[in-house]
Amino acid sequence: MKLLMNMLFPLLYSHILLHLFAVVEDGVLHGNRFVPWRQIQSFVFVPIYTLHMYYGYSQEVNDRYELILKKRLFTLSCIVASEEMKERLTQALSEQGIAKEEVVQTN
């Protein structure tokens, strides 16, 4: 029984792995997917305000940013909870030659 629990325990918490977002030397880790720099075409920071789908989940999320990395076939996104992290991510992505898009405001 103990062996079975030791094998199942990591599976019970594997959902935490899906929330991983990390910038590494060769690209970006997003959950269980690695995306090299050359596959990322552009990025945009979308403000999280009252009409945004993430607004209201947490005080840490309200009035922050959603980072969207665009590839050819799909996009990756994560929540950026501080201005300092937004600036650091902007610098890291710009150093890799990835184009920054501007947010288009809709009414």
TAFEN-V684279 format. One record per pair of residues at least 4 apart in sequence whose ideal C-beta (glycine too) atoms are under 8 Angstrom apart, sorted by sequence separation. I is the first residue (numbers start at 1). J is the second residue. D is the distance in whole Angstrom. If there is no record, write none. Layout:
BEGIN
<<I J D> <I J D>>
END
This chain:
BEGIN
<<1 5 6> <2 6 6> <3 7 7> <4 8 6> <5 9 6> <7 11 8> <8 12 6> <9 13 7> <10 14 6> <14 18 7> <15 19 8> <16 20 8> <24 28 7> <29 33 7> <30 34 8> <35 39 5> <36 40 8> <48 52 4> <51 55 7> <57 61 5> <58 62 7> <60 64 7> <71 75 7> <81 85 7> <82 86 7> <83 87 6> <84 88 6> <85 89 6> <86 90 6> <87 91 6> <88 92 6> <89 93 6> <90 94 6> <91 95 6> <92 96 7> <94 98 7> <23 28 6> <24 29 6> <29 34 6> <30 35 6> <35 40 6> <47 52 7> <50 55 5> <56 61 8> <70 75 5> <71 76 7> <80 85 5> <93 98 5> <22 28 7> <28 34 7> <29 35 8> <46 52 7> <48 54 5> <49 55 6> <55 61 7> <56 62 7> <69 75 6> <80 86 5> <94 100 7> <21 28 7> <22 29 4> <27 34 6> <28 35 5> <48 55 5> <54 61 5> <55 62 6> <68 75 5> <69 76 4> <93 100 7> <21 29 7> <26 34 8> <27 35 5> <68 76 7> <69 77 7> <20 29 6> <21 30 6> <27 36 4> <28 37 8> <68 77 5> <80 89 7> <20 30 7> <21 31 8> <26 36 6> <27 37 5> <67 77 6> <90 100 7> <20 31 6> <26 37 7> <66 77 6> <67 78 5> <19 31 7> <20 32 8> <27 39 8> <28 40 7> <54 66 6> <66 78 7> <67 79 8> <18 31 4> <27 40 8> <48 61 6> <66 79 6> <67 80 5> <17 31 7> <18 32 7> <48 62 6> <49 63 7> <52 66 7> <65 79 7> <66 80 7> <17 32 6> <48 63 7> <64 79 6> <65 80 4> <47 63 8> <48 64 5> <64 80 6> <47 64 8> <48 65 6> <64 81 5> <47 65 6> <48 66 6> <61 79 6> <64 82 8> <46 65 7> <67 86 8> <45 65 4> <46 66 5> <61 81 7> <45 66 7> <46 67 8> <60 81 5> <65 86 6> <45 67 6> <46 68 6> <67 89 6> <44 67 8> <45 68 8> <43 67 6> <44 68 5> <69 93 8> <43 68 7> <54 79 7> <43 69 5> <44 70 7> <42 69 8> <43 70 7> <42 70 5> <40 69 5> <41 70 5> <40 70 7> <41 71 6> <40 71 6> <41 72 7> <48 79 7> <70 101 8> <39 71 5> <39 72 8> <35 69 7> <45 80 7> <35 71 7> <30 69 8> <28 69 7> <35 76 7> <45 86 6> <33 76 8> <45 90 8> <30 76 5> <28 76 7> <30 78 7> <43 93 5> <40 93 8> <21 76 8> <43 98 6> <40 96 8> <42 98 6> <43 99 8> <44 100 7> <47 103 7> <21 78 4> <41 98 7> <42 99 4> <43 100 6> <44 101 4> <46 103 6> <40 98 5> <41 99 7> <42 100 7> <43 101 7> <44 102 7> <45 103 7> <37 96 4> <42 101 5> <44 103 6> <37 97 8> <37 98 7> <23 89 7> <23 92 5>>
END
